[in-house]
Amino acid sequence: MMSKTIRESIEEIFYPYVALNSESGTAAENLAARFARAYFAGLPYFQSHPDLCGTYPAPGDAFGRGVEWALLKGSGAATVVLIHHFDVVGTEDYGPLRPLAFQRSVQEKS
C-alpha cells in the first residue's frame, strides 16, 4: 500500500474544513470548532490521552463558543504553542451564487 503524500494529507483535512459554512458571529461558527475537536480526538495519540484535548468554553457566549485545544506532550522541558484562529466572512457578496460559496470548484480537484 502506498502512503499518502504530504499534499494528500493536507487536502484530506483542508477541503472539508474550508467547505464548512461556519460564518463568524453565528451559531454555525461552532462547526469549525467541532471539526477541530473531532480531528484531534480521532488521532491515535489523543485517543490514548483524551484528557489532553478538549474545549474551553467562553463563559456567557451567546452562541456557546469556546476554544478548542490539544496538548501533545514531548520528552523535553521546552514548550511550543500553536494557535489557530478562524473567521469566516459573510457570503452576501456572492449574490445568487451564495449557495456555491463553500463548494470546491472542479478545477481545484485535480
Phi and psi in radians as a Rosetta constraint file:
Dihedral C 1 N 2 CA 2 C 2 CIRCULARHARMONIC -1.413 0.35
Dihedral N 2 CA 2 C 2 N 3 CIRCULARHARMONIC 2.439 0.35
Dihedral C 2 N 3 CA 3 C 3 CIRCULARHARMONIC -1.428 0.35
Dihedral N 3 CA 3 C 3 N 4 CIRCULARHARMONIC 2.763 0.35
Dihedral C 3 N 4 CA 4 C 4 CIRCULARHARMONIC -1.244 0.35
Dihedral N 4 CA 4 C 4 N 5 CIRCULARHARMONIC 2.614 0.35
Dihedral C 4 N 5 CA 5 C 5 CIRCULARHARMONIC -1.330 0.35
Dihedral N 5 CA 5 C 5 N 6 CIRCULARHARMONIC 2.897 0.35
Dihedral C 5 N 6 CA 6 C 6 CIRCULARHARMONIC -1.052 0.35
Dihedral N 6 CA 6 C 6 N 7 CIRCULARHARMONIC -0.735 0.35
Dihedral C 6 N 7 CA 7 C 7 CIRCULARHARMONIC -1.014 0.35
Dihedral N 7 CA 7 C 7 N 8 CIRCULARHARMONIC -0.820 0.35
Dihedral C 7 N 8 CA 8 C 8 CIRCULARHARMONIC -1.095 0.35
Dihedral N 8 CA 8 C 8 N 9 CIRCULARHARMONIC -0.681 0.35
Dihedral C 8 N 9 CA 9 C 9 CIRCULARHARMONIC -1.131 0.35
Dihedral N 9 CA 9 C 9 N 10 CIRCULARHARMONIC -0.715 0.35
Dihedral C 9 N 10 CA 10 C 10 CIRCULARHARMONIC -1.183 0.35
Dihedral N 10 CA 10 C 10 N 11 CIRCULARHARMONIC -0.814 0.35
Dihedral C 10 N 11 CA 11 C 11 CIRCULARHARMONIC -1.083 0.35
Dihedral N 11 CA 11 C 11 N 12 CIRCULARHARMONIC -0.577 0.35
Dihedral C 11 N 12 CA 12 C 12 CIRCULARHARMONIC -1.067 0.35
Dihedral N 12 CA 12 C 12 N 13 CIRCULARHARMONIC -0.526 0.35
Dihedral C 12 N 13 CA 13 C 13 CIRCULARHARMONIC -1.661 0.35
Dihedral N 13 CA 13 C 13 N 14 CIRCULARHARMONIC -0.772 0.35
Dihedral C 13 N 14 CA 14 C 14 CIRCULARHARMONIC -1.047 0.35
Dihedral N 14 CA 14 C 14 N 15 CIRCULARHARMONIC -0.953 0.35
Dihedral C 14 N 15 CA 15 C 15 CIRCULARHARMONIC -1.119 0.35
Dihedral N 15 CA 15 C 15 N 16 CIRCULARHARMONIC -0.778 0.35
Dihedral C 15 N 16 CA 16 C 16 CIRCULARHARMONIC -1.114 0.35
Dihedral N 16 CA 16 C 16 N 17 CIRCULARHARMONIC -0.581 0.35
Dihedral C 16 N 17 CA 17 C 17 CIRCULARHARMONIC -1.176 0.35
Dihedral N 17 CA 17 C 17 N 18 CIRCULARHARMONIC -0.868 0.35
Dihedral C 17 N 18 CA 18 C 18 CIRCULARHARMONIC -1.297 0.35
Dihedral N 18 CA 18 C 18 N 19 CIRCULARHARMONIC -0.244 0.35
Dihedral C 18 N 19 CA 19 C 19 CIRCULARHARMONIC -1.395 0.35
Dihedral N 19 CA 19 C 19 N 20 CIRCULARHARMONIC -0.161 0.35
Dihedral C 19 N 20 CA 20 C 20 CIRCULARHARMONIC -1.224 0.35
Dihedral N 20 CA 20 C 20 N 21 CIRCULARHARMONIC 2.285 0.35
Dihedral C 20 N 21 CA 21 C 21 CIRCULARHARMONIC -1.492 0.35
Dihedral N 21 CA 21 C 21 N 22 CIRCULARHARMONIC 1.436 0.35
Dihedral C 21 N 22 CA 22 C 22 CIRCULARHARMONIC -2.076 0.35
Dihedral N 22 CA 22 C 22 N 23 CIRCULARHARMONIC 0.950 0.35
Dihedral C 22 N 23 CA 23 C 23 CIRCULARHARMONIC -1.016 0.35
Dihedral N 23 CA 23 C 23 N 24 CIRCULARHARMONIC 2.331 0.35
Dihedral C 23 N 24 CA 24 C 24 CIRCULARHARMONIC -1.054 0.35
Dihedral N 24 CA 24 C 24 N 25 CIRCULARHARMONIC 2.561 0.35
Dihedral C 24 N 25 CA 25 C 25 CIRCULARHARMONIC 1.378 0.35
Dihedral N 25 CA 25 C 25 N 26 CIRCULARHARMONIC 0.237 0.35
Dihedral C 25 N 26 CA 26 C 26 CIRCULARHARMONIC -2.300 0.35
Dihedral N 26 CA 26 C 26 N 27 CIRCULARHARMONIC 2.882 0.35
Dihedral C 26 N 27 CA 27 C 27 CIRCULARHARMONIC -1.083 0.35
Dihedral N 27 CA 27 C 27 N 28 CIRCULARHARMONIC -0.455 0.35
Dihedral C 27 N 28 CA 28 C 28 CIRCULARHARMONIC -1.140 0.35
Dihedral N 28 CA 28 C 28 N 29 CIRCULARHARMONIC -0.309 0.35
Dihedral C 28 N 29 CA 29 C 29 CIRCULARHARMONIC -0.995 0.35
Dihedral N 29 CA 29 C 29 N 30 CIRCULARHARMONIC -0.479 0.35
Dihedral C 29 N 30 CA 30 C 30 CIRCULARHARMONIC -1.126 0.35
Dihedral N 30 CA 30 C 30 N 31 CIRCULARHARMONIC -0.340 0.35
Dihedral C 30 N 31 CA 31 C 31 CIRCULARHARMONIC -1.070 0.35
Dihedral N 31 CA 31 C 31 N 32 CIRCULARHARMONIC -0.692 0.35
Dihedral C 31 N 32 CA 32 C 32 CIRCULARHARMONIC -1.140 0.35
Dihedral N 32 CA 32 C 32 N 33 CIRCULARHARMONIC -0.718 0.35
Dihedral C 32 N 33 CA 33 C 33 CIRCULARHARMONIC -1.132 0.35
Dihedral N 33 CA 33 C 33 N 34 CIRCULARHARMONIC -0.764 0.35
Dihedral C 33 N 34 CA 34 C 34 CIRCULARHARMONIC -1.112 0.35
Dihedral N 34 CA 34 C 34 N 35 CIRCULARHARMONIC -0.619 0.35
Dihedral C 34 N 35 CA 35 C 35 CIRCULARHARMONIC -1.078 0.35
Dihedral N 35 CA 35 C 35 N 36 CIRCULARHARMONIC -0.832 0.35
Dihedral C 35 N 36 CA 36 C 36 CIRCULARHARMONIC -1.083 0.35
Dihedral N 36 CA 36 C 36 N 37 CIRCULARHARMONIC -0.790 0.35
Dihedral C 36 N 37 CA 37 C 37 CIRCULARHARMONIC -1.064 0.35
Dihedral N 37 CA 37 C 37 N 38 CIRCULARHARMONIC -0.795 0.35
Dihedral C 37 N 38 CA 38 C 38 CIRCULARHARMONIC -1.132 0.35
Dihedral N 38 CA 38 C 38 N 39 CIRCULARHARMONIC -0.666 0.35
Dihedral C 38 N 39 CA 39 C 39 CIRCULARHARMONIC -1.073 0.35
Dihedral N 39 CA 39 C 39 N 40 CIRCULARHARMONIC -0.917 0.35
Dihedral C 39 N 40 CA 40 C 40 CIRCULARHARMONIC -1.138 0.35
Dihedral N 40 CA 40 C 40 N 41 CIRCULARHARMONIC -0.745 0.35
Dihedral C 40 N 41 CA 41 C 41 CIRCULARHARMONIC -1.096 0.35
Dihedral N 41 CA 41 C 41 N 42 CIRCULARHARMONIC -0.424 0.35
Dihedral C 41 N 42 CA 42 C 42 CIRCULARHARMONIC -1.458 0.35
Dihedral N 42 CA 42 C 42 N 43 CIRCULARHARMONIC -0.188 0.35
Dihedral C 42 N 43 CA 43 C 43 CIRCULARHARMONIC -1.323 0.35
Dihedral N 43 CA 43 C 43 N 44 CIRCULARHARMONIC 2.459 0.35
Dihedral C 43 N 44 CA 44 C 44 CIRCULARHARMONIC -0.917 0.35
Dihedral N 44 CA 44 C 44 N 45 CIRCULARHARMONIC -0.704 0.35
Dihedral C 44 N 45 CA 45 C 45 CIRCULARHARMONIC -1.026 0.35
Dihedral N 45 CA 45 C 45 N 46 CIRCULARHARMONIC -0.799 0.35
Dihedral C 45 N 46 CA 46 C 46 CIRCULARHARMONIC -1.387 0.35
Dihedral N 46 CA 46 C 46 N 47 CIRCULARHARMONIC -0.332 0.35
Dihedral C 46 N 47 CA 47 C 47 CIRCULARHARMONIC -1.210 0.35
Dihedral N 47 CA 47 C 47 N 48 CIRCULARHARMONIC -0.589 0.35
Dihedral C 47 N 48 CA 48 C 48 CIRCULARHARMONIC -1.428 0.35
Dihedral N 48 CA 48 C 48 N 49 CIRCULARHARMONIC -0.379 0.35
Dihedral C 48 N 49 CA 49 C 49 CIRCULARHARMONIC -2.291 0.35
Dihedral N 49 CA 49 C 49 N 50 CIRCULARHARMONIC 1.115 0.35
Dihedral C 49 N 50 CA 50 C 50 CIRCULARHARMONIC -1.113 0.35
Dihedral N 50 CA 50 C 50 N 51 CIRCULARHARMONIC -0.308 0.35
Dihedral C 50 N 51 CA 51 C 51 CIRCULARHARMONIC -1.345 0.35
Dihedral N 51 CA 51 C 51 N 52 CIRCULARHARMONIC -0.099 0.35
Dihedral C 51 N 52 CA 52 C 52 CIRCULARHARMONIC -1.781 0.35
Dihedral N 52 CA 52 C 52 N 53 CIRCULARHARMONIC 0.259 0.35
Dihedral C 52 N 53 CA 53 C 53 CIRCULARHARMONIC -2.650 0.35
Dihedral N 53 CA 53 C 53 N 54 CIRCULARHARMONIC 2.673 0.35
Dihedral C 53 N 54 CA 54 C 54 CIRCULARHARMONIC 3.017 0.35
Dihedral N 54 CA 54 C 54 N 55 CIRCULARHARMONIC -2.761 0.35
Dihedral C 54 N 55 CA 55 C 55 CIRCULARHARMONIC -2.200 0.35
Dihedral N 55 CA 55 C 55 N 56 CIRCULARHARMONIC 2.274 0.35
Dihedral C 55 N 56 CA 56 C 56 CIRCULARHARMONIC -1.776 0.35
Dihedral N 56 CA 56 C 56 N 57 CIRCULARHARMONIC 1.928 0.35
Dihedral C 56 N 57 CA 57 C 57 CIRCULARHARMONIC -1.188 0.35
Dihedral N 57 CA 57 C 57 N 58 CIRCULARHARMONIC 2.580 0.35
Dihedral C 57 N 58 CA 58 C 58 CIRCULARHARMONIC -1.563 0.35
Dihedral N 58 CA 58 C 58 N 59 CIRCULARHARMONIC 1.833 0.35
Dihedral C 58 N 59 CA 59 C 59 CIRCULARHARMONIC -0.970 0.35
Dihedral N 59 CA 59 C 59 N 60 CIRCULARHARMONIC 2.288 0.35
Dihedral C 59 N 60 CA 60 C 60 CIRCULARHARMONIC 1.300 0.35
Dihedral N 60 CA 60 C 60 N 61 CIRCULARHARMONIC 0.129 0.35
Dihedral C 60 N 61 CA 61 C 61 CIRCULARHARMONIC -1.173 0.35
Dihedral N 61 CA 61 C 61 N 62 CIRCULARHARMONIC 2.260 0.35
Dihedral C 61 N 62 CA 62 C 62 CIRCULARHARMONIC -1.072 0.35
Dihedral N 62 CA 62 C 62 N 63 CIRCULARHARMONIC -0.455 0.35
Dihedral C 62 N 63 CA 63 C 63 CIRCULARHARMONIC -1.830 0.35
Dihedral N 63 CA 63 C 63 N 64 CIRCULARHARMONIC 0.098 0.35
Dihedral C 63 N 64 CA 64 C 64 CIRCULARHARMONIC 1.233 0.35
Dihedral N 64 CA 64 C 64 N 65 CIRCULARHARMONIC 0.469 0.35
Dihedral C 64 N 65 CA 65 C 65 CIRCULARHARMONIC -1.353 0.35
Dihedral N 65 CA 65 C 65 N 66 CIRCULARHARMONIC 2.858 0.35
Dihedral C 65 N 66 CA 66 C 66 CIRCULARHARMONIC -2.735 0.35
Dihedral N 66 CA 66 C 66 N 67 CIRCULARHARMONIC -3.037 0.35
Dihedral C 66 N 67 CA 67 C 67 CIRCULARHARMONIC -1.899 0.35
Dihedral N 67 CA 67 C 67 N 68 CIRCULARHARMONIC 2.154 0.35
Dihedral C 67 N 68 CA 68 C 68 CIRCULARHARMONIC -1.455 0.35
Dihedral N 68 CA 68 C 68 N 69 CIRCULARHARMONIC 2.420 0.35
Dihedral C 68 N 69 CA 69 C 69 CIRCULARHARMONIC -2.483 0.35
Dihedral N 69 CA 69 C 69 N 70 CIRCULARHARMONIC 2.721 0.35
Dihedral C 69 N 70 CA 70 C 70 CIRCULARHARMONIC -2.642 0.35
Dihedral N 70 CA 70 C 70 N 71 CIRCULARHARMONIC 2.406 0.35
Dihedral C 70 N 71 CA 71 C 71 CIRCULARHARMONIC -2.133 0.35
Dihedral N 71 CA 71 C 71 N 72 CIRCULARHARMONIC 2.072 0.35
Dihedral C 71 N 72 CA 72 C 72 CIRCULARHARMONIC -1.822 0.35
Dihedral N 72 CA 72 C 72 N 73 CIRCULARHARMONIC 1.895 0.35
Dihedral C 72 N 73 CA 73 C 73 CIRCULARHARMONIC -1.392 0.35
Dihedral N 73 CA 73 C 73 N 74 CIRCULARHARMONIC 2.331 0.35
Dihedral C 73 N 74 CA 74 C 74 CIRCULARHARMONIC -1.796 0.35
Dihedral N 74 CA 74 C 74 N 75 CIRCULARHARMONIC -2.836 0.35
Dihedral C 74 N 75 CA 75 C 75 CIRCULARHARMONIC -1.830 0.35
Dihedral N 75 CA 75 C 75 N 76 CIRCULARHARMONIC -0.160 0.35
Dihedral C 75 N 76 CA 76 C 76 CIRCULARHARMONIC -1.771 0.35
Dihedral N 76 CA 76 C 76 N 77 CIRCULARHARMONIC -3.108 0.35
Dihedral C 76 N 77 CA 77 C 77 CIRCULARHARMONIC -1.550 0.35
Dihedral N 77 CA 77 C 77 N 78 CIRCULARHARMONIC -0.317 0.35
Dihedral C 77 N 78 CA 78 C 78 CIRCULARHARMONIC -1.281 0.35
Dihedral N 78 CA 78 C 78 N 79 CIRCULARHARMONIC 2.658 0.35
Dihedral C 78 N 79 CA 79 C 79 CIRCULARHARMONIC -2.230 0.35
Dihedral N 79 CA 79 C 79 N 80 CIRCULARHARMONIC 2.391 0.35
Dihedral C 79 N 80 CA 80 C 80 CIRCULARHARMONIC -2.027 0.35
Dihedral N 80 CA 80 C 80 N 81 CIRCULARHARMONIC 2.241 0.35
Dihedral C 80 N 81 CA 81 C 81 CIRCULARHARMONIC -1.961 0.35
Dihedral N 81 CA 81 C 81 N 82 CIRCULARHARMONIC 2.177 0.35
Dihedral C 81 N 82 CA 82 C 82 CIRCULARHARMONIC -1.908 0.35
Dihedral N 82 CA 82 C 82 N 83 CIRCULARHARMONIC 2.291 0.35
Dihedral C 82 N 83 CA 83 C 83 CIRCULARHARMONIC -2.124 0.35
Dihedral N 83 CA 83 C 83 N 84 CIRCULARHARMONIC 2.351 0.35
Dihedral C 83 N 84 CA 84 C 84 CIRCULARHARMONIC -2.180 0.35
Dihedral N 84 CA 84 C 84 N 85 CIRCULARHARMONIC 2.354 0.35
Dihedral C 84 N 85 CA 85 C 85 CIRCULARHARMONIC -2.146 0.35
Dihedral N 85 CA 85 C 85 N 86 CIRCULARHARMONIC 2.325 0.35
Dihedral C 85 N 86 CA 86 C 86 CIRCULARHARMONIC -2.122 0.35
Dihedral N 86 CA 86 C 86 N 87 CIRCULARHARMONIC 2.394 0.35
Dihedral C 86 N 87 CA 87 C 87 CIRCULARHARMONIC -2.365 0.35
Dihedral N 87 CA 87 C 87 N 88 CIRCULARHARMONIC 2.457 0.35
Dihedral C 87 N 88 CA 88 C 88 CIRCULARHARMONIC -2.175 0.35
Dihedral N 88 CA 88 C 88 N 89 CIRCULARHARMONIC 2.056 0.35
Dihedral C 88 N 89 CA 89 C 89 CIRCULARHARMONIC -1.239 0.35
Dihedral N 89 CA 89 C 89 N 90 CIRCULARHARMONIC 2.813 0.35
Dihedral C 89 N 90 CA 90 C 90 CIRCULARHARMONIC -1.097 0.35
Dihedral N 90 CA 90 C 90 N 91 CIRCULARHARMONIC 2.785 0.35
Dihedral C 90 N 91 CA 91 C 91 CIRCULARHARMONIC -2.003 0.35
Dihedral N 91 CA 91 C 91 N 92 CIRCULARHARMONIC 0.263 0.35
Dihedral C 91 N 92 CA 92 C 92 CIRCULARHARMONIC -1.034 0.35
Dihedral N 92 CA 92 C 92 N 93 CIRCULARHARMONIC -0.591 0.35
Dihedral C 92 N 93 CA 93 C 93 CIRCULARHARMONIC -1.110 0.35
Dihedral N 93 CA 93 C 93 N 94 CIRCULARHARMONIC -0.275 0.35
Dihedral C 93 N 94 CA 94 C 94 CIRCULARHARMONIC -1.261 0.35
Dihedral N 94 CA 94 C 94 N 95 CIRCULARHARMONIC -0.295 0.35
Dihedral C 94 N 95 CA 95 C 95 CIRCULARHARMONIC 1.019 0.35
Dihedral N 95 CA 95 C 95 N 96 CIRCULARHARMONIC -2.283 0.35
Dihedral C 95 N 96 CA 96 C 96 CIRCULARHARMONIC -1.176 0.35
Dihedral N 96 CA 96 C 96 N 97 CIRCULARHARMONIC -0.226 0.35
Dihedral C 96 N 97 CA 97 C 97 CIRCULARHARMONIC -1.589 0.35
Dihedral N 97 CA 97 C 97 N 98 CIRCULARHARMONIC 0.106 0.35
Dihedral C 97 N 98 CA 98 C 98 CIRCULARHARMONIC -0.882 0.35
Dihedral N 98 CA 98 C 98 N 99 CIRCULARHARMONIC -0.702 0.35
Dihedral C 98 N 99 CA 99 C 99 CIRCULARHARMONIC -1.053 0.35
Dihedral N 99 CA 99 C 99 N 100 CIRCULARHARMONIC -0.309 0.35
Dihedral C 99 N 100 CA 100 C 100 CIRCULARHARMONIC -1.623 0.35
Dihedral N 100 CA 100 C 100 N 101 CIRCULARHARMONIC -0.056 0.35
Dihedral C 100 N 101 CA 101 C 101 CIRCULARHARMONIC -0.993 0.35
Dihedral N 101 CA 101 C 101 N 102 CIRCULARHARMONIC -0.560 0.35
Dihedral C 101 N 102 CA 102 C 102 CIRCULARHARMONIC -1.910 0.35
Dihedral N 102 CA 102 C 102 N 103 CIRCULARHARMONIC 0.253 0.35
Dihedral C 102 N 103 CA 103 C 103 CIRCULARHARMONIC -1.666 0.35
Dihedral N 103 CA 103 C 103 N 104 CIRCULARHARMONIC 2.494 0.35
Dihedral C 103 N 104 CA 104 C 104 CIRCULARHARMONIC -1.389 0.35
Dihedral N 104 CA 104 C 104 N 105 CIRCULARHARMONIC 2.309 0.35
Dihedral C 104 N 105 CA 105 C 105 CIRCULARHARMONIC -1.298 0.35
Dihedral N 105 CA 105 C 105 N 106 CIRCULARHARMONIC 2.764 0.35
Dihedral C 105 N 106 CA 106 C 106 CIRCULARHARMONIC -1.068 0.35
Dihedral N 106 CA 106 C 106 N 107 CIRCULARHARMONIC -0.702 0.35
Dihedral C 106 N 107 CA 107 C 107 CIRCULARHARMONIC -1.092 0.35
Dihedral N 107 CA 107 C 107 N 108 CIRCULARHARMONIC -0.593 0.35
Dihedral C 107 N 108 CA 108 C 108 CIRCULARHARMONIC -1.288 0.35
Dihedral N 108 CA 108 C 108 N 109 CIRCULARHARMONIC -0.281 0.35
Dihedral C 108 N 109 CA 109 C 109 CIRCULARHARMONIC -1.365 0.35
Dihedral N 109 CA 109 C 109 N 110 CIRCULARHARMONIC -0.121 0.35
